[in-house]
Amino acid sequence: MARRIEGPYDFSRYGFTKFNDGATWLLSKGEDYSVSGETLLANARRWARDEGLEVDYKLIEAGPREPEQVAVRFRRTGLRSISDAG
């Protein structure tokens, strides 16, 4: 049966709030997340949209000795991304 819990409760499964400092973060599968990189990015984009932010990202495929990794950076909407500079 459902039960009521005391809040606040962080409904963001991956806790993206801790990565929202403007820095670029490198997340490794198996250490920082367990789903596919595409699923993690979909959740990051949804969270960013709900928070009024944009997210820059890159999926880094797994290598022979390296796990799949995802680089993410959250920024306020309207700021230039790294790839726009130049």
PDB file of N, CA, C and O in Angstrom:
ATOM      1  N   MET A   1       0.847  -1.181   0.000  1.00  0.00           N
ATOM      2  CA  MET A   1       0.000   0.000   0.000  1.00  0.00           C
ATOM      3  C   MET A   1       0.891   1.241   0.000  1.00  0.00           C
ATOM      4  O   MET A   1       1.965   1.247   0.601  1.00  0.00           O
ATOM      5  N   ALA A   2       0.445   2.259  -0.660  1.00  0.00           N
ATOM      6  CA  ALA A   2       1.192   3.521  -0.720  1.00  0.00           C
ATOM      7  C   ALA A   2       1.273   4.141   0.660  1.00  0.00           C
ATOM      8  O   ALA A   2       0.365   4.004   1.480  1.00  0.00           O
ATOM      9  N   ARG A   3       2.382   4.826   0.898  1.00  0.00           N
ATOM     10  CA  ARG A   3       2.533   5.512   2.172  1.00  0.00           C
ATOM     11  C   ARG A   3       3.070   6.912   1.935  1.00  0.00           C
ATOM     12  O   ARG A   3       3.799   7.160   0.975  1.00  0.00           O
ATOM     13  N   ARG A   4       2.713   7.789   2.793  1.00  0.00           N
ATOM     14  CA  ARG A   4       3.136   9.180   2.693  1.00  0.00           C
ATOM     15  C   ARG A   4       4.515   9.337   3.334  1.00  0.00           C
ATOM     16  O   ARG A   4       4.790   8.769   4.391  1.00  0.00           O
ATOM     17  N   ILE A   5       5.376  10.116   2.677  1.00  0.00           N
ATOM     18  CA  ILE A   5       6.700  10.376   3.238  1.00  0.00           C
ATOM     19  C   ILE A   5       6.845  11.866   3.472  1.00  0.00           C
ATOM     20  O   ILE A   5       6.146  12.670   2.855  1.00  0.00           O
ATOM     21  N   GLU A   6       7.743  12.229   4.352  1.00  0.00           N
ATOM     22  CA  GLU A   6       8.005  13.632   4.630  1.00  0.00           C
ATOM     23  C   GLU A   6       8.975  14.172   3.586  1.00  0.00           C
ATOM     24  O   GLU A   6       9.941  13.496   3.233  1.00  0.00           O
ATOM     25  N   GLY A   7       8.731  15.368   3.095  1.00  0.00           N
ATOM     26  CA  GLY A   7       9.571  15.977   2.080  1.00  0.00           C
ATOM     27  C   GLY A   7      10.638  16.847   2.697  1.00  0.00           C
ATOM     28  O   GLY A   7      10.744  16.871   3.923  1.00  0.00           O
ATOM     29  N   PRO A   8      11.417  17.547   1.948  1.00  0.00           N
ATOM     30  CA  PRO A   8      11.385  17.501   0.485  1.00  0.00           C
ATOM     31  C   PRO A   8      12.088  16.251  -0.042  1.00  0.00           C
ATOM     32  O   PRO A   8      12.979  15.702   0.605  1.00  0.00           O
ATOM     33  N   TYR A   9      11.677  15.821  -1.204  1.00  0.00           N
ATOM     34  CA  TYR A   9      12.249  14.646  -1.836  1.00  0.00           C
ATOM     35  C   TYR A   9      12.796  15.043  -3.192  1.00  0.00           C
ATOM     36  O   TYR A   9      12.111  15.718  -3.960  1.00  0.00           O
ATOM     37  N   ASP A  10      14.005  14.643  -3.496  1.00  0.00           N
ATOM     38  CA  ASP A  10      14.621  14.972  -4.787  1.00  0.00           C
ATOM     39  C   ASP A  10      14.145  13.970  -5.828  1.00  0.00           C
ATOM     40  O   ASP A  10      14.580  12.818  -5.837  1.00  0.00           O
ATOM     41  N   PHE A  11      13.254  14.411  -6.699  1.00  0.00           N
ATOM     42  CA  PHE A  11      12.713  13.519  -7.718  1.00  0.00           C
ATOM     43  C   PHE A  11      13.637  13.384  -8.926  1.00  0.00           C
ATOM     44  O   PHE A  11      13.365  12.588  -9.824  1.00  0.00           O
ATOM     45  N   SER A  12      14.701  14.136  -8.955  1.00  0.00           N
ATOM     46  CA  SER A  12      15.675  14.012 -10.031  1.00  0.00           C
ATOM     47  C   SER A  12      16.519  12.781  -9.749  1.00  0.00           C
ATOM     48  O   SER A  12      17.339  12.783  -8.831  1.00  0.00           O
ATOM     49  N   ARG A  13      16.325  11.746 -10.520  1.00  0.00           N
ATOM     50  CA  ARG A  13      16.974  10.464 -10.261  1.00  0.00           C
ATOM     51  C   ARG A  13      18.495  10.584 -10.192  1.00  0.00           C
ATOM     52  O   ARG A  13      19.133   9.904  -9.388  1.00  0.00           O
ATOM     53  N   TYR A  14      19.064  11.424 -11.009  1.00  0.00           N
ATOM     54  CA  TYR A  14      20.512  11.531 -11.069  1.00  0.00           C
ATOM     55  C   TYR A  14      21.054  12.723 -10.297  1.00  0.00           C
ATOM     56  O   TYR A  14      22.264  12.949 -10.293  1.00  0.00           O
ATOM     57  N   GLY A  15      20.195  13.485  -9.647  1.00  0.00           N
ATOM     58  CA  GLY A  15      20.658  14.606  -8.838  1.00  0.00           C
ATOM     59  C   GLY A  15      21.442  15.626  -9.649  1.00  0.00           C
ATOM     60  O   GLY A  15      22.528  16.038  -9.242  1.00  0.00           O
ATOM     61  N   PHE A  16      20.902  16.038 -10.795  1.00  0.00           N
ATOM     62  CA  PHE A  16      21.620  16.965 -11.669  1.00  0.00           C
ATOM     63  C   PHE A  16      21.910  18.303 -10.991  1.00  0.00           C
ATOM     64  O   PHE A  16      22.787  19.041 -11.441  1.00  0.00           O
ATOM     65  N   THR A  17      21.196  18.622  -9.929  1.00  0.00           N
ATOM     66  CA  THR A  17      21.419  19.888  -9.227  1.00  0.00           C
ATOM     67  C   THR A  17      22.881  20.047  -8.833  1.00  0.00           C
ATOM     68  O   THR A  17      23.427  21.147  -8.914  1.00  0.00           O
ATOM     69  N   LYS A  18      23.516  18.966  -8.408  1.00  0.00           N
ATOM     70  CA  LYS A  18      24.914  19.070  -7.962  1.00  0.00           C
ATOM     71  C   LYS A  18      25.876  19.352  -9.111  1.00  0.00           C
ATOM     72  O   LYS A  18      27.021  19.738  -8.875  1.00  0.00           O
ATOM     73  N   PHE A  19      25.429  19.166 -10.352  1.00  0.00           N
ATOM     74  CA  PHE A  19      26.272  19.451 -11.517  1.00  0.00           C
ATOM     75  C   PHE A  19      25.976  20.809 -12.143  1.00  0.00           C
ATOM     76  O   PHE A  19      26.567  21.161 -13.164  1.00  0.00           O
ATOM     77  N   ASN A  20      25.071  21.572 -11.543  1.00  0.00           N
ATOM     78  CA  ASN A  20      24.626  22.842 -12.108  1.00  0.00           C
ATOM     79  C   ASN A  20      25.473  23.998 -11.589  1.00  0.00           C
ATOM     80  O   ASN A  20      24.953  24.910 -10.944  1.00  0.00           O
ATOM     81  N   ASP A  21      26.775  23.965 -11.866  1.00  0.00           N
ATOM     82  CA  ASP A  21      27.661  25.031 -11.408  1.00  0.00           C
ATOM     83  C   ASP A  21      28.408  25.698 -12.569  1.00  0.00           C
ATOM     84  O   ASP A  21      29.331  26.482 -12.348  1.00  0.00           O
ATOM     85  N   GLY A  22      28.005  25.384 -13.803  1.00  0.00           N
ATOM     86  CA  GLY A  22      28.646  25.984 -14.971  1.00  0.00           C
ATOM     87  C   GLY A  22      29.882  25.249 -15.440  1.00  0.00           C
ATOM     88  O   GLY A  22      30.411  25.554 -16.509  1.00  0.00           O
ATOM     89  N   ALA A  23      30.358  24.283 -14.662  1.00  0.00           N
ATOM     90  CA  ALA A  23      31.543  23.510 -15.049  1.00  0.00           C
ATOM     91  C   ALA A  23      31.130  22.359 -15.958  1.00  0.00           C
ATOM     92  O   ALA A  23      29.962  21.970 -15.992  1.00  0.00           O
ATOM     93  N   THR A  24      32.084  21.825 -16.684  1.00  0.00           N
ATOM     94  CA  THR A  24      31.847  20.632 -17.488  1.00  0.00           C
ATOM     95  C   THR A  24      32.193  19.420 -16.631  1.00  0.00           C
ATOM     96  O   THR A  24      33.277  19.343 -16.052  1.00  0.00           O
ATOM     97  N   TRP A  25      31.266  18.484 -16.557  1.00  0.00           N
ATOM     98  CA  TRP A  25      31.422  17.283 -15.741  1.00  0.00           C
ATOM     99  C   TRP A  25      31.521  16.068 -16.647  1.00  0.00           C
ATOM    100  O   TRP A  25      30.789  15.964 -17.631  1.00  0.00           O
ATOM    101  N   LEU A  26      32.422  15.149 -16.322  1.00  0.00           N
ATOM    102  CA  LEU A  26      32.587  13.897 -17.055  1.00  0.00           C
ATOM    103  C   LEU A  26      32.042  12.771 -16.177  1.00  0.00           C
ATOM    104  O   LEU A  26      32.580  12.489 -15.106  1.00  0.00           O
ATOM    105  N   LEU A  27      30.972  12.135 -16.643  1.00  0.00           N
ATOM    106  CA  LEU A  27      30.311  11.065 -15.899  1.00  0.00           C
ATOM    107  C   LEU A  27      30.646   9.730 -16.562  1.00  0.00           C
ATOM    108  O   LEU A  27      30.596   9.611 -17.786  1.00  0.00           O
ATOM    109  N   SER A  28      30.983   8.740 -15.762  1.00  0.00           N
ATOM    110  CA  SER A  28      31.379   7.431 -16.277  1.00  0.00           C
ATOM    111  C   SER A  28      30.309   6.392 -15.967  1.00  0.00           C
ATOM    112  O   SER A  28      29.810   6.302 -14.846  1.00  0.00           O
ATOM    113  N   LYS A  29      29.965   5.602 -17.001  1.00  0.00           N
ATOM    114  CA  LYS A  29      28.995   4.531 -16.809  1.00  0.00           C
ATOM    115  C   LYS A  29      29.573   3.507 -15.840  1.00  0.00           C
ATOM    116  O   LYS A  29      30.754   3.167 -15.906  1.00  0.00           O
ATOM    117  N   GLY A  30      28.727   3.027 -14.947  1.00  0.00           N
ATOM    118  CA  GLY A  30      29.143   2.066 -13.952  1.00  0.00           C
ATOM    119  C   GLY A  30      29.573   2.727 -12.657  1.00  0.00           C
ATOM    120  O   GLY A  30      29.464   2.129 -11.586  1.00  0.00           O
ATOM    121  N   GLU A  31      30.060   3.957 -12.745  1.00  0.00           N
ATOM    122  CA  GLU A  31      30.463   4.695 -11.551  1.00  0.00           C
ATOM    123  C   GLU A  31      29.443   5.779 -11.211  1.00  0.00           C
ATOM    124  O   GLU A  31      29.029   5.912 -10.059  1.00  0.00           O
ATOM    125  N   ASP A  32      29.040   6.553 -12.223  1.00  0.00           N
ATOM    126  CA  ASP A  32      28.125   7.676 -12.011  1.00  0.00           C
ATOM    127  C   ASP A  32      26.703   7.399 -12.496  1.00  0.00           C
ATOM    128  O   ASP A  32      25.760   8.044 -12.038  1.00  0.00           O
ATOM    129  N   TYR A  33      26.541   6.464 -13.401  1.00  0.00           N
ATOM    130  CA  TYR A  33      25.216   6.107 -13.913  1.00  0.00           C
ATOM    131  C   TYR A  33      25.235   4.672 -14.405  1.00  0.00           C
ATOM    132  O   TYR A  33      26.295   4.116 -14.692  1.00  0.00           O
ATOM    133  N   SER A  34      24.038   4.070 -14.502  1.00  0.00           N
ATOM    134  CA  SER A  34      23.951   2.669 -14.914  1.00  0.00           C
ATOM    135  C   SER A  34      23.128   2.459 -16.177  1.00  0.00           C
ATOM    136  O   SER A  34      23.154   1.372 -16.753  1.00  0.00           O
ATOM    137  N   VAL A  35      22.405   3.467 -16.611  1.00  0.00           N
ATOM    138  CA  VAL A  35      21.575   3.363 -17.817  1.00  0.00           C
ATOM    139  C   VAL A  35      22.431   3.660 -19.041  1.00  0.00           C
ATOM    140  O   VAL A  35      23.623   3.936 -18.909  1.00  0.00           O
ATOM    141  N   SER A  36      21.841   3.608 -20.223  1.00  0.00           N
ATOM    142  CA  SER A  36      22.589   3.969 -21.427  1.00  0.00           C
ATOM    143  C   SER A  36      22.893   5.467 -21.415  1.00  0.00           C
ATOM    144  O   SER A  36      22.194   6.245 -20.767  1.00  0.00           O
ATOM    145  N   GLY A  37      23.922   5.853 -22.122  1.00  0.00           N
ATOM    146  CA  GLY A  37      24.265   7.268 -22.223  1.00  0.00           C
ATOM    147  C   GLY A  37      23.135   8.085 -22.819  1.00  0.00           C
ATOM    148  O   GLY A  37      22.901   9.221 -22.408  1.00  0.00           O
ATOM    149  N   GLU A  38      22.425   7.503 -23.801  1.00  0.00           N
ATOM    150  CA  GLU A  38      21.298   8.206 -24.420  1.00  0.00           C
ATOM    151  C   GLU A  38      20.195   8.486 -23.407  1.00  0.00           C
ATOM    152  O   GLU A  38      19.588   9.557 -23.419  1.00  0.00           O
ATOM    153  N   THR A  39      19.939   7.512 -22.527  1.00  0.00           N
ATOM    154  CA  THR A  39      18.912   7.700 -21.495  1.00  0.00           C
ATOM    155  C   THR A  39      19.341   8.774 -20.503  1.00  0.00           C
ATOM    156  O   THR A  39      18.536   9.621 -20.116  1.00  0.00           O
ATOM    157  N   LEU A  40      20.601   8.740 -20.094  1.00  0.00           N
ATOM    158  CA  LEU A  40      21.108   9.770 -19.183  1.00  0.00           C
ATOM    159  C   LEU A  40      20.968  11.155 -19.806  1.00  0.00           C
ATOM    160  O   LEU A  40      20.537  12.096 -19.140  1.00  0.00           O
ATOM    161  N   LEU A  41      21.330  11.281 -21.079  1.00  0.00           N
ATOM    162  CA  LEU A  41      21.230  12.579 -21.751  1.00  0.00           C
ATOM    163  C   LEU A  41      19.786  13.032 -21.893  1.00  0.00           C
ATOM    164  O   LEU A  41      19.497  14.219 -21.747  1.00  0.00           O
ATOM    165  N   ALA A  42      18.875  12.109 -22.175  1.00  0.00           N
ATOM    166  CA  ALA A  42      17.454  12.474 -22.266  1.00  0.00           C
ATOM    167  C   ALA A  42      16.968  13.023 -20.928  1.00  0.00           C
ATOM    168  O   ALA A  42      16.232  14.008 -20.889  1.00  0.00           O
ATOM    169  N   ASN A  43      17.377  12.389 -19.834  1.00  0.00           N
ATOM    170  CA  ASN A  43      17.001  12.871 -18.504  1.00  0.00           C
ATOM    171  C   ASN A  43      17.649  14.219 -18.203  1.00  0.00           C
ATOM    172  O   ASN A  43      17.014  15.084 -17.601  1.00  0.00           O
ATOM    173  N   ALA A  44      18.897  14.409 -18.611  1.00  0.00           N
ATOM    174  CA  ALA A  44      19.584  15.689 -18.395  1.00  0.00           C
ATOM    175  C   ALA A  44      18.893  16.806 -19.172  1.00  0.00           C
ATOM    176  O   ALA A  44      18.700  17.902 -18.645  1.00  0.00           O
ATOM    177  N   ARG A  45      18.520  16.531 -20.428  1.00  0.00           N
ATOM    178  CA  ARG A  45      17.825  17.548 -21.232  1.00  0.00           C
ATOM    179  C   ARG A  45      16.479  17.897 -20.627  1.00  0.00           C
ATOM    180  O   ARG A  45      16.105  19.069 -20.581  1.00  0.00           O
ATOM    181  N   ARG A  46      15.745  16.894 -20.164  1.00  0.00           N
ATOM    182  CA  ARG A  46      14.432  17.139 -19.545  1.00  0.00           C
ATOM    183  C   ARG A  46      14.589  17.963 -18.266  1.00  0.00           C
ATOM    184  O   ARG A  46      13.847  18.921 -18.047  1.00  0.00           O
ATOM    185  N   TRP A  47      15.552  17.593 -17.427  1.00  0.00           N
ATOM    186  CA  TRP A  47      15.776  18.328 -16.188  1.00  0.00           C
ATOM    187  C   TRP A  47      16.160  19.778 -16.483  1.00  0.00           C
ATOM    188  O   TRP A  47      15.642  20.701 -15.854  1.00  0.00           O
ATOM    189  N   ALA A  48      17.069  19.974 -17.442  1.00  0.00           N
ATOM    190  CA  ALA A  48      17.509  21.323 -17.800  1.00  0.00           C
ATOM    191  C   ALA A  48      16.323  22.161 -18.280  1.00  0.00           C
ATOM    192  O   ALA A  48      16.162  23.309 -17.867  1.00  0.00           O
ATOM    193  N   ARG A  49      15.501  21.589 -19.144  1.00  0.00           N
ATOM    194  CA  ARG A  49      14.320  22.306 -19.649  1.00  0.00           C
ATOM    195  C   ARG A  49      13.410  22.710 -18.503  1.00  0.00           C
ATOM    196  O   ARG A  49      12.939  23.846 -18.452  1.00  0.00           O
ATOM    197  N   ASP A  50      13.160  21.789 -17.585  1.00  0.00           N
ATOM    198  CA  ASP A  50      12.276  22.083 -16.453  1.00  0.00           C
ATOM    199  C   ASP A  50      12.852  23.152 -15.528  1.00  0.00           C
ATOM    200  O   ASP A  50      12.099  23.851 -14.850  1.00  0.00           O
ATOM    201  N   GLU A  51      14.177  23.285 -15.493  1.00  0.00           N
ATOM    202  CA  GLU A  51      14.848  24.275 -14.649  1.00  0.00           C
ATOM    203  C   GLU A  51      15.126  25.579 -15.394  1.00  0.00           C
ATOM    204  O   GLU A  51      15.708  26.501 -14.822  1.00  0.00           O
ATOM    205  N   GLY A  52      14.715  25.669 -16.676  1.00  0.00           N
ATOM    206  CA  GLY A  52      14.971  26.868 -17.457  1.00  0.00           C
ATOM    207  C   GLY A  52      16.426  26.987 -17.891  1.00  0.00           C
ATOM    208  O   GLY A  52      16.939  28.091 -18.069  1.00  0.00           O
ATOM    209  N   LEU A  53      17.087  25.846 -18.061  1.00  0.00           N
ATOM    210  CA  LEU A  53      18.497  25.812 -18.444  1.00  0.00           C
ATOM    211  C   LEU A  53      18.664  25.125 -19.789  1.00  0.00           C
ATOM    212  O   LEU A  53      17.732  24.525 -20.324  1.00  0.00           O
ATOM    213  N   GLU A  54      19.866  25.226 -20.318  1.00  0.00           N
ATOM    214  CA  GLU A  54      20.250  24.448 -21.495  1.00  0.00           C
ATOM    215  C   GLU A  54      21.396  23.551 -21.070  1.00  0.00           C
ATOM    216  O   GLU A  54      22.083  23.836 -20.089  1.00  0.00           O
ATOM    217  N   VAL A  55      21.603  22.479 -21.797  1.00  0.00           N
ATOM    218  CA  VAL A  55      22.688  21.565 -21.466  1.00  0.00           C
ATOM    219  C   VAL A  55      23.533  21.317 -22.713  1.00  0.00           C
ATOM    220  O   VAL A  55      23.008  21.003 -23.782  1.00  0.00           O
ATOM    221  N   ASP A  56      24.840  21.461 -22.561  1.00  0.00           N
ATOM    222  CA  ASP A  56      25.785  21.053 -23.592  1.00  0.00           C
ATOM    223  C   ASP A  56      26.233  19.657 -23.212  1.00  0.00           C
ATOM    224  O   ASP A  56      26.426  19.375 -22.030  1.00  0.00           O
ATOM    225  N   TYR A  57      26.400  18.783 -24.180  1.00  0.00           N
ATOM    226  CA  TYR A  57      26.748  17.411 -23.842  1.00  0.00           C
ATOM    227  C   TYR A  57      27.504  16.736 -24.973  1.00  0.00           C
ATOM    228  O   TYR A  57      27.456  17.165 -26.126  1.00  0.00           O
ATOM    229  N   LYS A  58      28.196  15.682 -24.617  1.00  0.00           N
ATOM    230  CA  LYS A  58      28.872  14.843 -25.598  1.00  0.00           C
ATOM    231  C   LYS A  58      28.912  13.430 -25.038  1.00  0.00           C
ATOM    232  O   LYS A  58      29.337  13.209 -23.904  1.00  0.00           O
ATOM    233  N   LEU A  59      28.465  12.476 -25.847  1.00  0.00           N
ATOM    234  CA  LEU A  59      28.536  11.070 -25.492  1.00  0.00           C
ATOM    235  C   LEU A  59      29.862  10.531 -25.999  1.00  0.00           C
ATOM    236  O   LEU A  59      30.168  10.646 -27.186  1.00  0.00           O
ATOM    237  N   ILE A  60      30.645   9.950 -25.116  1.00  0.00           N
ATOM    238  CA  ILE A  60      31.959   9.414 -25.466  1.00  0.00           C
ATOM    239  C   ILE A  60      31.852   7.896 -25.408  1.00  0.00           C
ATOM    240  O   ILE A  60      31.683   7.308 -24.340  1.00  0.00           O
ATOM    241  N   GLU A  61      31.953   7.279 -26.576  1.00  0.00           N
ATOM    242  CA  GLU A  61      31.793   5.823 -26.671  1.00  0.00           C
ATOM    243  C   GLU A  61      32.855   5.104 -25.851  1.00  0.00           C
ATOM    244  O   GLU A  61      33.952   5.620 -25.635  1.00  0.00           O
ATOM    245  N   ALA A  62      32.508   3.904 -25.400  1.00  0.00           N
ATOM    246  CA  ALA A  62      33.435   3.090 -24.619  1.00  0.00           C
ATOM    247  C   ALA A  62      34.595   2.631 -25.489  1.00  0.00           C
ATOM    248  O   ALA A  62      34.424   2.350 -26.675  1.00  0.00           O
ATOM    249  N   GLY A  63      35.763   2.560 -24.894  1.00  0.00           N
ATOM    250  CA  GLY A  63      36.945   2.046 -25.564  1.00  0.00           C
ATOM    251  C   GLY A  63      37.285   0.672 -25.024  1.00  0.00           C
ATOM    252  O   GLY A  63      36.548   0.126 -24.203  1.00  0.00           O
ATOM    253  N   PRO A  64      38.394   0.107 -25.476  1.00  0.00           N
ATOM    254  CA  PRO A  64      38.769  -1.231 -25.017  1.00  0.00           C
ATOM    255  C   PRO A  64      38.931  -1.326 -23.497  1.00  0.00           C
ATOM    256  O   PRO A  64      38.600  -2.350 -22.899  1.00  0.00           O
ATOM    257  N   ARG A  65      39.438  -0.264 -22.878  1.00  0.00           N
ATOM    258  CA  ARG A  65      39.649  -0.275 -21.429  1.00  0.00           C
ATOM    259  C   ARG A  65      38.921   0.844 -20.708  1.00  0.00           C
ATOM    260  O   ARG A  65      39.082   1.021 -19.501  1.00  0.00           O
ATOM    261  N   GLU A  66      38.136   1.584 -21.430  1.00  0.00           N
ATOM    262  CA  GLU A  66      37.430   2.734 -20.863  1.00  0.00           C
ATOM    263  C   GLU A  66      35.923   2.515 -20.943  1.00  0.00           C
ATOM    264  O   GLU A  66      35.425   1.996 -21.942  1.00  0.00           O
ATOM    265  N   PRO A  67      35.194   2.907 -19.897  1.00  0.00           N
ATOM    266  CA  PRO A  67      33.734   2.810 -19.956  1.00  0.00           C
ATOM    267  C   PRO A  67      33.160   3.936 -20.819  1.00  0.00           C
ATOM    268  O   PRO A  67      33.841   4.922 -21.103  1.00  0.00           O
ATOM    269  N   GLU A  68      31.912   3.778 -21.228  1.00  0.00           N
ATOM    270  CA  GLU A  68      31.197   4.869 -21.881  1.00  0.00           C
ATOM    271  C   GLU A  68      31.187   6.041 -20.913  1.00  0.00           C
ATOM    272  O   GLU A  68      31.076   5.854 -19.702  1.00  0.00           O
ATOM    273  N   GLN A  69      31.304   7.253 -21.451  1.00  0.00           N
ATOM    274  CA  GLN A  69      31.280   8.453 -20.619  1.00  0.00           C
ATOM    275  C   GLN A  69      30.396   9.509 -21.262  1.00  0.00           C
ATOM    276  O   GLN A  69      30.174   9.506 -22.473  1.00  0.00           O
ATOM    277  N   VAL A  70      29.901  10.402 -20.437  1.00  0.00           N
ATOM    278  CA  VAL A  70      29.081  11.519 -20.901  1.00  0.00           C
ATOM    279  C   VAL A  70      29.648  12.792 -20.277  1.00  0.00           C
ATOM    280  O   VAL A  70      29.822  12.872 -19.061  1.00  0.00           O
ATOM    281  N   ALA A  71      29.931  13.779 -21.115  1.00  0.00           N
ATOM    282  CA  ALA A  71      30.344  15.098 -20.639  1.00  0.00           C
ATOM    283  C   ALA A  71      29.111  15.997 -20.682  1.00  0.00           C
ATOM    284  O   ALA A  71      28.425  16.058 -21.703  1.00  0.00           O
ATOM    285  N   VAL A  72      28.826  16.690 -19.590  1.00  0.00           N
ATOM    286  CA  VAL A  72      27.667  17.588 -19.523  1.00  0.00           C
ATOM    287  C   VAL A  72      28.057  18.907 -18.880  1.00  0.00           C
ATOM    288  O   VAL A  72      28.934  18.974 -18.018  1.00  0.00           O
ATOM    289  N   ARG A  73      27.370  19.964 -19.334  1.00  0.00           N
ATOM    290  CA  ARG A  73      27.503  21.280 -18.708  1.00  0.00           C
ATOM    291  C   ARG A  73      26.156  21.969 -18.808  1.00  0.00           C
ATOM    292  O   ARG A  73      25.605  22.119 -19.898  1.00  0.00           O
ATOM    293  N   PHE A  74      25.630  22.385 -17.675  1.00  0.00           N
ATOM    294  CA  PHE A  74      24.360  23.106 -17.641  1.00  0.00           C
ATOM    295  C   PHE A  74      24.651  24.600 -17.645  1.00  0.00           C
ATOM    296  O   PHE A  74      25.584  25.063 -16.988  1.00  0.00           O
ATOM    297  N   ARG A  75      23.831  25.361 -18.402  1.00  0.00           N
ATOM    298  CA  ARG A  75      24.014  26.808 -18.467  1.00  0.00           C
ATOM    299  C   ARG A  75      22.652  27.476 -18.597  1.00  0.00           C
ATOM    300  O   ARG A  75      21.669  26.861 -19.010  1.00  0.00           O
ATOM    301  N   ARG A  76      22.625  28.751 -18.232  1.00  0.00           N
ATOM    302  CA  ARG A  76      21.377  29.508 -18.372  1.00  0.00           C
ATOM    303  C   ARG A  76      21.016  29.638 -19.842  1.00  0.00           C
ATOM    304  O   ARG A  76      21.895  29.753 -20.695  1.00  0.00           O
ATOM    305  N   THR A  77      19.746  29.620 -20.131  1.00  0.00           N
ATOM    306  CA  THR A  77      19.254  29.766 -21.493  1.00  0.00           C
ATOM    307  C   THR A  77      19.730  31.082 -22.088  1.00  0.00           C
ATOM    308  O   THR A  77      19.656  32.126 -21.440  1.00  0.00           O
ATOM    309  N   GLY A  78      20.214  31.031 -23.310  1.00  0.00           N
ATOM    310  CA  GLY A  78      20.639  32.232 -24.013  1.00  0.00           C
ATOM    311  C   GLY A  78      22.123  32.508 -23.959  1.00  0.00           C
ATOM    312  O   GLY A  78      22.606  33.340 -24.727  1.00  0.00           O
ATOM    313  N   LEU A  79      22.869  31.852 -23.091  1.00  0.00           N
ATOM    314  CA  LEU A  79      24.313  32.037 -23.066  1.00  0.00           C
ATOM    315  C   LEU A  79      24.946  31.223 -24.190  1.00  0.00           C
ATOM    316  O   LEU A  79      24.436  30.173 -24.582  1.00  0.00           O
ATOM    317  N   ARG A  80      26.052  31.723 -24.694  1.00  0.00           N
ATOM    318  CA  ARG A  80      26.722  31.018 -25.785  1.00  0.00           C
ATOM    319  C   ARG A  80      27.353  29.739 -25.283  1.00  0.00           C
ATOM    320  O   ARG A  80      27.910  29.697 -24.185  1.00  0.00           O
ATOM    321  N   SER A  81      27.265  28.697 -26.087  1.00  0.00           N
ATOM    322  CA  SER A  81      27.930  27.457 -25.731  1.00  0.00           C
ATOM    323  C   SER A  81      29.379  27.520 -26.180  1.00  0.00           C
ATOM    324  O   SER A  81      29.765  28.412 -26.935  1.00  0.00           O
ATOM    325  N   ILE A  82      30.172  26.581 -25.718  1.00  0.00           N
ATOM    326  CA  ILE A  82      31.589  26.531 -26.096  1.00  0.00           C
ATOM    327  C   ILE A  82      31.735  26.426 -27.608  1.00  0.00           C
ATOM    328  O   ILE A  82      32.612  27.058 -28.198  1.00  0.00           O
ATOM    329  N   SER A  83      30.874  25.626 -28.235  1.00  0.00           N
ATOM    330  CA  SER A  83      30.985  25.429 -29.679  1.00  0.00           C
ATOM    331  C   SER A  83      30.582  26.671 -30.465  1.00  0.00           C
ATOM    332  O   SER A  83      30.913  26.772 -31.646  1.00  0.00           O
ATOM    333  N   ASP A  84      29.869  27.632 -29.840  1.00  0.00           N
ATOM    334  CA  ASP A  84      29.485  28.882 -30.520  1.00  0.00           C
ATOM    335  C   ASP A  84      30.624  29.899 -30.515  1.00  0.00           C
ATOM    336  O   ASP A  84      30.634  30.817 -31.335  1.00  0.00           O
ATOM    337  N   ALA A  85      31.575  29.746 -29.610  1.00  0.00           N
ATOM    338  CA  ALA A  85      32.670  30.709 -29.496  1.00  0.00           C
ATOM    339  C   ALA A  85      33.611  30.559 -30.686  1.00  0.00           C
ATOM    340  O   ALA A  85      33.760  29.465 -31.231  1.00  0.00           O
ATOM    341  N   GLY A  86      34.225  31.624 -31.077  1.00  0.00           N
ATOM    342  CA  GLY A  86      35.195  31.470 -32.135  1.00  0.00           C
ATOM    343  C   GLY A  86      35.176  32.558 -33.065  1.00  0.00           C
ATOM    344  O   GLY A  86      35.949  32.565 -34.023  1.00  0.00           O
TER     345      GLY A  86
END
